Amino acid sequence: MHRFIKLKDGSIHVIWSDNTTDHTMDVYPIDNLDCFDASSSITTEVSYADILVLDTNLSIVKNFKGLSD
């Protein structure tokens, strides 16, 4: 099961790893969901502070507008 996030910039990513000690996650773009290869794909580190929403339901993540909207 995948976990998805939406960042404050509106981009949606798939979580590869959650670094609870550092309060960061390694993620990759949702566009790479079907072609991600752990041995050759590149992930990006994001801070917990940059995340708007996290869920296993992609529809919830895509449709999340933010707390102030």
C-alpha positions in Angstrom: 0.0 0.0 0.0 1.3 3.4 -1.0 1.2 6.6 1.1 0.8 9.9 -0.7 1.5 13.5 0.3 0.6 16.9 -1.0 3.1 19.6 -0.4 2.4 23.2 0.3 3.4 24.0 -3.3 0.6 21.7 -4.5 2.7 18.9 -5.8 1.8 15.3 -5.0 4.3 12.6 -4.2 4.6 9.0 -3.1 6.5 8.3 0.2 9.5 6.1 -0.2 10.8 6.4 3.4 9.8 8.3 6.6 12.8 9.6 8.6 11.0 10.3 12.0 14.2 11.3 13.7 15.0 14.0 11.2 11.3 14.9 10.6 11.8 14.4 6.8 10.5 12.0 4.2 12.1 10.7 1.0 9.5 11.0 -1.8 9.1 10.7 -5.5 6.6 12.3 -7.9 3.2 10.7 -8.4 4.0 10.6 -12.1 6.6 7.9 -11.4 4.3 5.6 -9.4 4.1 3.0 -12.1 7.8 3.1 -13.1 9.6 3.7 -9.8 12.7 1.4 -9.5 14.4 1.5 -6.1 17.8 0.7 -7.7 17.8 3.5 -10.2 15.2 6.1 -9.4 15.9 9.3 -7.4 14.0 10.5 -4.4 13.8 13.9 -2.9 13.9 14.8 0.8 11.1 16.9 2.1 10.5 18.3 5.6 7.4 17.5 7.6 6.8 21.3 7.7 6.3 21.3 3.9 3.5 18.7 4.0 -0.2 19.7 3.8 -1.7 16.2 3.9 -0.7 12.6 4.1 -3.0 9.6 3.3 -3.2 6.2 1.7 -6.2 7.4 -0.3 -4.9 9.3 -3.4 -8.3 10.9 -4.0 -8.2 12.5 -0.5 -4.7 13.9 -1.1 -5.5 15.2 -4.6 -8.7 17.0 -3.4 -7.2 18.4 -0.2 -7.4 22.2 -0.5 -5.7 23.2 2.8 -6.9 24.3 6.2 -7.3 28.0 5.2 -9.3 27.3 2.0 
